[in-house]
Amino acid sequence: MKKVLIITYYWPPEGGIGVLRCLKIAKYLRQHGWEPIIYTADKKYYDHKDESNFKDIPADIEIIKGKIWEPYGIYKLLRGKKRTEGMDNVFYVKEEKESFVKKVAIKIRGNFFIPDARAMWIKPSVKILNKYLQENKVDAMISNGPPHSNTRIATLLKKAHGVPWLADFQDPWTQVDYFQLFNLSKRAERKHIKQELEVFELADKITIVSPSWKNDLESIGAKECEVIPWGYDKDDYQNIAEVKEDRCVMTHIGILGYDRLPEFLLEAMAELSVENETFKKNFKLRLVGSVDKKVVEIASSLGISEMIELTGNVKRDKALSTAKSSSILLLLLNKQANAQGRIPAKIFEYLALRKNILALGQQGSDISGILSETQAGVNIQYERKAEIKSYLREMFVKYEKGGFNGPIDSQIRDYDISVLVGKMAKCLDEITV
């Protein structure tokens, strides 16, 4: 069996969606003739942990760990937070008042920690893996970014050893939506671009999660690009508990940041609650994860606070159970120029749960295409309140008539992760011929 070195910062006991990309790749690669070897961070910072992810680690897999120093401890200290306290994503969830420390931290992060806050991990990791590759034969390597420190490690290893390299992108690098928020100096921006162009030059294959982002990468010089979306793992949905709800519940899972505020959705809910007292008593919007304070403020100003449930961050099995118990699943796309190609991993979780999906975002996006192809839901632009209101009214009438009994019949097999890992294995086969 051929061997592939996978360079990933995210690995169990990491929680959250980011860990699943490499974890699921490692889980299914053996079925396609490849033995994964994992290189990951030791004693890293965890925003939150989820031990349930351990079940997906293949038996007897080789895992190499390199110690990492990260600036989060200092940042928390300056912010007056405890070491064990979680941190909201600074690019999506705003504080009550934008602090001076936060503004300075973002500027330092973009200008001095290149390509990202894990930059101090690059040099020691290259040293560890140089020694490993001198003593052990691998047939290929996969890097996964962000964080693009992973990508940078692979770039330097490629230069030193010439190992066939597949560079995988969950998000773009310089084209990612928050890149411009770093307030970069010209020097720092040139360095980011130079490192990214080295990837395009040296990688034998590049994979990315959406067709639009593939086109974006190719427009700035990437070659040998292929689309491999996130997908869903059917094993994760075999024993998900479903609780009988006493209301029509619409659930959103994940970060709800200031770049995706659903003002018109909340206004539509408020108007329907005035027009129909039954709707007000029997409809609930449940938000699972970090939520920007502006959402709470808008709901309060509209008089619908009692229709909103905030759960905070929960472990993945709890989040999936909550979603499965809902009538509608809400997907909010970020209001950014590159949102056309953003396909959040949660869309595939939603598809696997076979619930009605309401997406808010640009028309003609890659998400629109998936929902149309699978017949799993609808995509409406954020500002089209009348259409949103009509959809909610229609779904609520259906709920009252008992129309949410059983899963919807969406066509989702193409997004089975075991199938998608097969595509990635084929890419590895091609670059190691």
N, C-alpha and C positions, 0 to 999 in steps of 0.2 A: 504494500500500500504506500502511495506517495505521501510525503510529509509536508505540511504547510505551517509556517510560523505565523500566528495571528497576534498582531500588536494592538492591544486595546487597553485604554485607561479604565473603562467600565467593566466590572466583573463582580459576581456575587461576593459578599453580601450586599452589593449596591442595590438600592431600590430605584423606582422610576422607570420610565420607558427607554432611556438611553442604553441601558445595559442589555436589552433584549436583542439588538442587532447581532453582535458577535456571539452572544450566548446561544442563540438559535442556529447560527451558522455552524458553530462548533458541534451542536447537538446532532445535526443531520449530515455533516460532511462524510462521515464514515460510510453512510449508505451509498455514497457516490465515489468511493475509492480514494478518499483523502483522510489522512490522520492529522487532526489538529494539535498543535502545540501552542499553548497560550503564554504570552508575555504580558504581564499586567503590573499595576502599582501595588507596592507593599506599604502598609501603614498610611493609607491615603485619607483624605478628608471625605466623609460621607454626609451628604445633606440628610439622607435618611436611608435606613437599611431595610432589606426585605429578604429574610432567610428562605422564603419559599422558592427563590430562584435556584437554590442549590440542587433541586431535583433534576434540573435540566443539564447539569454538568455531566458529560460522558464518563463512564467508569474508567478508571486507570489513565485518565488523560494527564499528560505532562504539563505542569503549570510552573512557569518561571516568574519570580517576582523581583522587582527592583524597588528599593526604598525611594520615596519621593518627599521632597520638601515643597509645600504649597503656602502661598501667602494668606490663606483664609484665617489662620489663627490670629495673625497680626490685625487683619481687617476686622475681625470680630472684637478683638480687644479695644481697638480704636472706636468701634461702634458701641461699646458698652454691653456686648452680648456675651453670654456664657459659651464656653468651648463646645458644650453639648447641644447648644441651641441651633435649630435649623435656620437657613438663610433663604429668603425668597430670591428668585432670579431678578437681579437688578435691572435687567433690560425689559422686563415685562410687568413687574409689580412695583408700583411706586409707594413711597412712604408718605406719612402724613405731611411731612415737610422735607424737601430734598436737602440732604445734609451736605455740608462742605466736605466731610470725610468721604462720602460716597462719590461726589464729583471728582475729587482728587484721585480716589482709588480707581475709577474707571479710566481716567487719563493715564495713570501709571500702568494699569493693566494693558492698555492698547499700545503704549509707546515703549515700554521697557520689558514686558513679558511677551516676547514674540516667539511663536505665533499666538500663545495664550497663557493662561495662569499656570499651566503645568510645564512651562518652558525649562524650569530648573531640573526637570526629570530627563531631559534629552541627553545631555552629556553622559551621566552615569549609566543610562540605559544602553546607549551605543557601546560603552565600554563592556558592559555585561554581555550584550548580544554579539559583539565582535568575538569575544572569547568563546561563546557558545557555538557560533558558526564555524570557528576554526576547528572545533573539536567534534562537531556533529553535522551531519549532512541533512539539509532540508532541500526540498525540490522547488519551493515557492514561498512567498510570504504575502500576507494581507495586512494592510494598515487600515484603520477605521477612524474617520474624523468627522466632526470635531469630537474631542479636542484635537487640533491639528499638530500638537506635539507628537502624537502617534505618527502622523504623516511625515513629520520632519525626521523622526527616528528612522523610519523606513527609507527616506531619501538618502540619508548618510550611510545606511547599511548597503543600499543598492550601489552607491559609489564605491564602497570598499570591497564588496563581495560579488556584485553582479547577479545576485539571486533574482530570478523572475519575480516580478512584483505587481500585485493587483492593489491599486489604491481605491479604497471604498469611501464614498462620501455620504454621510447621513444628511448633512447640510453643506452648501458651498463654503468656500473660504472667504475671499474678498467680496463675493457677491451676496453673502448672507445678510439678512435684513438689518442686523444690529451693528454691522461693520462700521458704518458711518457715525455711530454713537460714541466711538472711542476718542474722538477729537484728536486724530493722529497728526503727528508732525510729518513733513514731507519725507524726512529720512525714514521714519517708521513705516510709512505707507509703501515706500520703495522696497523696503526689506520684506514686508508681507508679500508684495507682488513678485519679487524675485524668488522667494521660496516657493510660491505657488507655481510659477513658471518652471521651476526645476522639477516639480512633480509631473507636469505635463510632458516634459522632455524625457524623463527617466522611467516613468511607470510603463510597464508593458501592457497594462489594461487598466481602465478607470471605470468604476461602476458608481452609479448615483441613483437616487430613489425616485426621480420623476422625469418624464419626457421633456418638460419645459426647461428644467435645470440642466439636462443633458445638452440641449441646444445652447443654453447660456454658457456652459463650460467650453463648448466647441467654439463659440464666438470669440473667446479670449485665448484660444490656442490649444485646448485639450484635444487629444487624439485617442482612438481606440476606446470610445465611450460606449457603455451599455447600461440600459435601465434595469435595475433590480429593486423593486419596491420593498417595503418592510414585510408585508404579509402577516398572516396569522398562523398560529400553531394550534391545530385542532385538539391536541392533548390538553391545552389550557382550558378547554370549554366542556370537558366531559362531566365534571361534577360540580359545576357552579350552582350554588344555592339560589333559588328564586323565591322571593318573599311576596306574598299577596299584598299589594298596596290598596289603601282605602281611598286613593285619589288618582287622578290622571297625572302621572309624574313625567316630567321632561328632565333628563339628566345630562350635565356636562361634566366630563372627566378631564382633569389636567389643569395647567395654569390658565387662568383667565386674566390676561394682562390688559394694560391700558391701550395696547395696539389692536385690540379686538373687542372693544366695549360694545355690547349689543343694545344700544340706547333705544332703537326703534322696536326691537323685540320686547323690551320692558314696557315701552309705551303701548304696544299692541296688547300686552297682557293687562295693563291698567284699563284700557278702553273696554276690553271684553269683560273685565270684572265689574265695570259700571253697567254695561248693557245686560249682563247676565249674572245674577247673584249666585246661581249654581256653579258657574265657572269659577267665581272667586273662592267659593268654599271647597271646590273639588279639583282645582288645578294647582300644581306645585312645580316650581323650578328648583331642582337640586343641583348644587354646585360642589363638586368633589375636587379638592385641591386648593392651591393658592389662588386667591381672588383679589383683584385690585380694589382698593377702598372706594373707588369711584362707582363701582357697580352697586355697592351697598347704599351709597349716597343717592344715586338715581332712583333705586327702588323705594327708598324712604320718601323722597320728594314726590313720588307718584302714588304713595299710599298703598304699596303692595308688599311691604316688608314681610308680612305674615305669609306671603305666597312663595317666599324664597327660603331655602334651607341651605346652610353652609356647614359642610362636614369637616373642612380642613383636609390635610393630607392623610390618606389611609393606605394600607398595604394593598397590593394589586388584587389579591383574591377578594378582598372586601369591595374594592372599586368595581370589579367585574360583576360581583353579586348584586351590587346596587344598580348597575347598568342593566343587568338582565331582568331585574324587578321593575324596570321602568317601561312606560308606554312609548316614549320618544327619546331618542338620543340626539343631543345637540352638539354640532361641530362648528367651531368658530375659527375662521381663517384670519391670519393677521392682515391688517390693512397696510400692506407695504407693496413696493413696486414689484418684488419678486414673488408675491403670493400666488401668482399664476401656477408656479411649479411646486408649491408647498403641499405635500401630501403627508399630514401628520400620521404617525404610527397608529394613533387611536382609531383612525378610520377603519383599519383592518380588524381591530378589536370589536368595533361596532358592527362590522359586516358579519363577523363570526357569531355574534350574539343574535343576529337576524331580527333586529328591531327596526322600526321606522326611523330614518335618519333625516334630520333637518340640518343642512349646512348653510351657513351664512358666509358669503364671500363673492368674489368676482364671477361673473358669467364667463363660460368658455374656459374655465380653469381645468387643470388635470383632475381635480376633485369632481367637478361637474361631469367629466367623462366617465369616471369610475361609477358614480351614482347612476348615470344613465345606462351604462353597460350592464351593471348588476341589478338594476331596477330595485335598489335598496332604499331610495329616498329622493329628496329634492334639494337643489341648491338655489337660494334666493339671495339677491344682493342686500347688503346690510340696510340700505336706506329705503327699500321698498316695503314700507310698513303695511300697506294695504294687502300685499301678497302674503306677508308673514301672518297678518291677522286672519286672513282667509284660511291659511293652512292650519293655524291653531284652532280656529272654529270648527273646521272640518274634522280634525283629529279628535277634538273633544266630543263632538256629536257621535263619532264612531265609538269612542270610549263609552259613552252613555248607553249605546246600543249593544255593548258587549263585544265590540269588533276587534279586540286585541287578544283574542284567544289563540295562542300558538305562534310559532315563528313565521316570519314572512319568507317567501320562497325566492330569495335572491341567488343569483348565479355567481358564486365566489371561488370556485375551485382553482382558478388561475392564480389566486393569491395565497394558496396553501404554502407555508414557508418551506416545507420539505421539497416542493416543486421548485421554488425559487432558489433554494440552496443547490439544487441540481443544475440550474443555470449558472450559478457562480462556480460550481465545480467544473463545468464545461469551459468557462473562461480560464480557469487554472490549467485545464488540460491543453488549451490552445497555446498558452504562453510557455508551456514546458515541453512542447513537442521537440 
